[in-house]
Amino acid sequence: MNNENKNMSRRQAIKGIGAVALGTTALAASSTAKANEKKTKKELDGKTALITGGARGIGLASAEELAKAGANIVLFDVASDLEGVNYPLATDLDLANAKSKVESYGVKCVSYKGDVRDRSALSDAVGMAVKQFGTLDHVVANAGVTQIGMMEYFSEKEIQTVIDINVTGVVKTIQASIPVMRKQNSGGITILSSVLGRMGEEWFPVYSGTKWAVIGLAKSTALIMGKHNVTCNAICPTVVKTKLMNNKYVLGAMSPENPTWEGLETLMKQWRNPLPMGAYNPNEIGEMVKFFASKSGEKITGEVLGVAAGLFARNTA
Ligand SMILES: NC(=O)c1ccc[n+]([C@@H]2O[C@H](COP(=O)([O-])OP(=O)(O)OC[C@H]3O[C@@H](n4cnc5c(N)ncnc54)[C@H](O)[C@@H]3O)[C@@H](O)[C@H]2O)c1
């Protein structure tokens, strides 16, 4: 080999080493990018959740928790006042603001103005979810209304309205959702019951009855849908700071001496709850909804979760 050729092959060898080195660097860079991508990939990326009563309160807080984890969201809400309900419900503006709030987490969100008493509106919203986002992974049957007073004074309209929304509305939400989940062979449903779904209460007799009813629905749905890999659970919160409780009608009846939120929280601290606390914040319930919608909760079904400052420690098992 003459000198010229020797130099050539040395140059080639160096080039080769360089290429290998470059290749290694490129490989390292691509695996770092993948690791970063993995780091930023969220648990519910690509999943879809539909939340009834999603314009405010616990519904919106649940939507936010699911959106933070990456899920696309369908917010379903009546967004208007209803005859038979004695306090203001969400407005169109609430629904629009809720949509923007959810979108601020970087996910997609569509809102649907509809009543859970209307089965075809629910099926339409479910269809829309699947068309826009491809799947329906979690449904939060959350829309509900309350009423307070003496048993014999509730009007026929008030009684029928709370039953139609809180019970029949949940039945219809489940009916509209399960055909898609059965086809997917996956999914989950979380129903908002209440502490009053596990105990009676003198001032909320019909409301309490509706909240017991949906626990039966949750357990039955778990039985029906288990073989299709679909879960159904209920959450039973005590007082949560939302407009369902924080309104003149409810505060005036629960805390007549001091019909303010502070008045109610002072009363709550006198209740015999093991945890000496006032109301829960809606996001604390949203986090429990997220638990049922996430990997940690995917093998739990037919359960009833109290979020109740320890109130149920006094109950039988
Ligand atoms: N806030 C509490 O202390 C508390 C405690 C236990 C259980 N819960 C339950 O949690 C759920 C959510 O309550 P919240 O406190 O967030 O109440 P909220 O009044 O703040 O929100 C309820 C939402 O449901 C919507 N809605 C009402 N009727 C509807 C209908 N027919 N169709 C569609 N949307 C409708 C309202 O417009 C509103 O946006 C309810 O089922 C309630 O019974 C609440």
PDBQT file of the ligand as one rigid body, heavy atoms in Angstrom, charges set to zero:
ROOT
HETATM    1  N1  LIG A 401     -72.888  18.988  46.475  1.00  0.00    +0.000 N 
HETATM    2  C1  LIG A 401     -73.080  18.045  47.366  1.00  0.00    +0.000 C 
HETATM    3  O1  LIG A 401     -73.007  18.287  48.580  1.00  0.00    +0.000 OA
HETATM    4  C2  LIG A 401     -73.371  16.636  46.926  1.00  0.00    +0.000 A 
HETATM    5  C3  LIG A 401     -73.263  15.614  47.904  1.00  0.00    +0.000 A 
HETATM    6  C4  LIG A 401     -73.528  14.312  47.521  1.00  0.00    +0.000 A 
HETATM    7  C5  LIG A 401     -73.889  14.016  46.227  1.00  0.00    +0.000 A 
HETATM    8  N2  LIG A 401     -74.002  15.016  45.305  1.00  0.00    +0.000 N 
HETATM    9  C6  LIG A 401     -74.426  14.641  43.950  1.00  0.00    +0.000 C 
HETATM   10  O2  LIG A 401     -73.430  15.011  43.027  1.00  0.00    +0.000 OA
HETATM   11  C7  LIG A 401     -74.011  15.313  41.761  1.00  0.00    +0.000 C 
HETATM   12  C8  LIG A 401     -73.539  16.658  41.271  1.00  0.00    +0.000 C 
HETATM   13  O3  LIG A 401     -73.967  17.637  42.181  1.00  0.00    +0.000 OA
HETATM   14  P1  LIG A 401     -73.302  19.080  42.351  1.00  0.00    +0.000 P 
HETATM   15  O4  LIG A 401     -73.149  19.282  43.789  1.00  0.00    +0.000 OA
HETATM   16  O5  LIG A 401     -72.145  19.235  41.449  1.00  0.00    +0.000 OA
HETATM   17  O6  LIG A 401     -74.534  19.976  41.854  1.00  0.00    +0.000 OA
HETATM   18  P2  LIG A 401     -74.640  21.253  40.924  1.00  0.00    +0.000 P 
HETATM   19  O7  LIG A 401     -76.025  21.734  41.052  1.00  0.00    +0.000 OA
HETATM   20  O8  LIG A 401     -73.521  22.207  41.185  1.00  0.00    +0.000 OA
HETATM   21  O9  LIG A 401     -74.403  20.634  39.477  1.00  0.00    +0.000 OA
HETATM   22  C9  LIG A 401     -75.333  19.775  38.876  1.00  0.00    +0.000 C 
HETATM   23  C10 LIG A 401     -75.273  19.971  37.379  1.00  0.00    +0.000 C 
HETATM   24  O10 LIG A 401     -76.256  19.098  36.800  1.00  0.00    +0.000 OA
HETATM   25  C11 LIG A 401     -76.985  19.823  35.830  1.00  0.00    +0.000 C 
HETATM   26  N3  LIG A 401     -78.305  19.217  35.692  1.00  0.00    +0.000 N 
HETATM   27  C12 LIG A 401     -79.327  19.234  36.595  1.00  0.00    +0.000 A 
HETATM   28  N4  LIG A 401     -80.398  18.609  36.092  1.00  0.00    +0.000 NA
HETATM   29  C13 LIG A 401     -80.049  18.158  34.866  1.00  0.00    +0.000 A 
HETATM   30  C14 LIG A 401     -80.738  17.439  33.870  1.00  0.00    +0.000 A 
HETATM   31  N5  LIG A 401     -82.017  17.081  34.017  1.00  0.00    +0.000 N 
HETATM   32  N6  LIG A 401     -80.062  17.100  32.739  1.00  0.00    +0.000 NA
HETATM   33  C15 LIG A 401     -78.776  17.491  32.564  1.00  0.00    +0.000 A 
HETATM   34  N7  LIG A 401     -78.091  18.209  33.456  1.00  0.00    +0.000 NA
HETATM   35  C16 LIG A 401     -78.709  18.541  34.610  1.00  0.00    +0.000 A 
HETATM   36  C17 LIG A 401     -77.027  21.249  36.367  1.00  0.00    +0.000 C 
HETATM   37  O11 LIG A 401     -77.323  22.209  35.372  1.00  0.00    +0.000 OA
HETATM   38  C18 LIG A 401     -75.639  21.393  36.974  1.00  0.00    +0.000 C 
HETATM   39  O12 LIG A 401     -74.713  21.859  36.029  1.00  0.00    +0.000 OA
HETATM   40  C19 LIG A 401     -75.514  15.224  41.972  1.00  0.00    +0.000 C 
HETATM   41  O13 LIG A 401     -75.983  13.971  41.523  1.00  0.00    +0.000 OA
HETATM   42  C20 LIG A 401     -75.669  15.347  43.478  1.00  0.00    +0.000 C 
HETATM   43  O14 LIG A 401     -76.842  14.747  43.949  1.00  0.00    +0.000 OA
HETATM   44  C21 LIG A 401     -73.739  16.308  45.634  1.00  0.00    +0.000 A 
ENDROOT
TORSDOF 0
